[in-house]
């Protein structure tokens, strides 16, 4: 019998993904118009086999965008801090100066219900839950970037207790992205 496996956003302040030892560090002003520039700067030395077309760029860009837009409220006096390691795997820690992801538990509940509907083949409910809209969402929020992120970051997506810092990792094995080496 098939078993439903639902991933979720996790809060774990002491997770090893937050160990920044040996990682490169850069910080950016909260300039929403420069997200692509910031993403390109972080990935400039990334091995081609990790880029997977533009999937890695898209995922990092979403994390940077969320930190600038939702975390720092596009306040140019606030910084976005990025630690990164592009050896053997792709790993980022991104921290903003905001209040944190206040709807994390509500998002996990939404995602669980969405995946359960898909598992039951209840496509009307599934399609009705096409995108998440929280109280801070606006017309420019697609609502699905976290769904894609949970699938993409195969080594984890962990938040600190304050939920203004996220650690992510994607493992690659022999040119594929199936798990740890």
Secondary structure, 3 states (H helix, E strand, C coil): CCCCCCCCCEECCCCHHHCCCCCEEEEEECCHHHHHHHHHHHHCCCCHHHHCCCHHHHHHHHHHHHHHHHHCCCCCCCEEEEEEECCCEEEEEEECCCCCCCCHHHHHHHHHHHHHHHHCCCHHHHHHCCCCCCCCCCCCCCCCHHHHHHHHCCCCEEECCCCCEEEEEEECECCECCCCC
